[in-house]
């Protein structure tokens, strides 16, 4: 694996852990795709730094378990704003 990919995977994981960031937020911050973020955290990072990979995985698992709630809140906000206009 190339050095810059290893460095990016570590930076991504640190960002996720420090900011409780979602995959989408992380991808936007680093200017890469969501699938690259996911691959870096799940596959590549587990080979480089397993403990950091586990921490990032915990954050992503929490985000995944809450995503249906976030989606419902976003839809609610959307329709509340449409009604007020």
C-alpha positions as CSV (number, residue, x, y, z in Angstrom):
1,X,0.0,0.0,0.0
2,X,1.3,3.5,-0.9
3,X,2.3,5.8,1.9
4,X,-0.2,8.6,1.1
5,X,-3.1,6.1,1.3
6,X,-1.9,4.9,4.7
7,X,-1.6,8.5,5.9
8,X,-5.1,9.4,4.5
9,X,-6.7,6.4,6.2
10,X,-5.2,7.5,9.5
11,X,-6.3,11.1,9.0
12,X,-9.8,10.0,8.1
13,X,-10.1,7.8,11.2
14,X,-8.8,10.5,13.5
15,X,-11.3,13.0,12.0
16,X,-14.2,10.5,12.4
17,X,-13.3,9.8,16.1
18,X,-12.6,13.4,17.0
19,X,-15.7,14.9,15.4
20,X,-18.2,11.9,15.6
21,X,-18.4,12.5,11.9
22,X,-20.5,10.5,9.4
23,X,-19.1,8.9,6.3
24,X,-20.8,11.6,4.2
25,X,-19.3,14.4,6.3
26,X,-15.9,12.9,6.2
27,X,-16.0,12.4,2.4
28,X,-17.0,16.0,2.0
29,X,-14.2,17.3,4.3
30,X,-11.5,15.3,2.5
31,X,-12.9,15.7,-1.0
32,X,-13.1,12.0,-1.7
33,X,-16.0,9.5,-2.2
34,X,-18.0,7.9,0.5
35,X,-16.9,4.5,-0.7
36,X,-13.2,5.5,-0.4
37,X,-13.9,6.6,3.2
38,X,-15.6,3.3,4.0
39,X,-12.8,1.3,2.3
40,X,-10.1,3.2,4.1
41,X,-11.7,2.8,7.5
42,X,-12.9,-0.8,7.3
43,X,-10.2,-2.5,5.1
44,X,-7.0,-0.5,4.9
45,X,-6.9,0.9,8.5
46,X,-7.4,-2.5,10.1
47,X,-4.1,-3.6,8.6
48,X,-2.3,-0.4,9.6
49,X,-3.7,0.5,13.0
50,X,-6.3,-2.0,14.3
51,X,-7.1,-0.1,17.5
52,X,-7.8,3.2,15.7
53,X,-9.9,1.2,13.2
54,X,-11.9,-0.2,16.0
55,X,-12.6,3.3,17.5
56,X,-13.6,4.6,14.1
57,X,-15.8,1.6,13.5
58,X,-17.7,2.2,16.8
59,X,-18.5,5.8,15.7
60,X,-19.6,4.6,12.3
61,X,-21.8,1.9,13.8
62,X,-23.5,4.4,16.1
63,X,-24.1,6.7,13.1
64,X,-25.5,3.8,11.1
65,X,-27.9,2.9,13.9
66,X,-29.1,6.5,14.1
67,X,-29.5,7.2,10.4
68,X,-33.2,6.4,10.2
69,X,-33.8,8.9,12.9
70,X,-31.8,11.6,11.2
71,X,-33.6,11.0,7.9
72,X,-37.0,11.3,9.6
73,X,-35.9,14.6,11.3
74,X,-34.6,16.0,8.0
75,X,-37.9,15.1,6.3
76,X,-39.8,16.8,9.1
77,X,-37.8,19.9,8.8
78,X,-38.3,20.0,5.0
79,X,-42.0,19.9,5.3
80,X,-42.1,22.4,8.2
81,X,-40.1,24.9,6.1
82,X,-42.4,24.3,3.1
83,X,-45.5,24.9,5.2
84,X,-44.2,28.2,6.6
85,X,-43.5,29.7,3.1
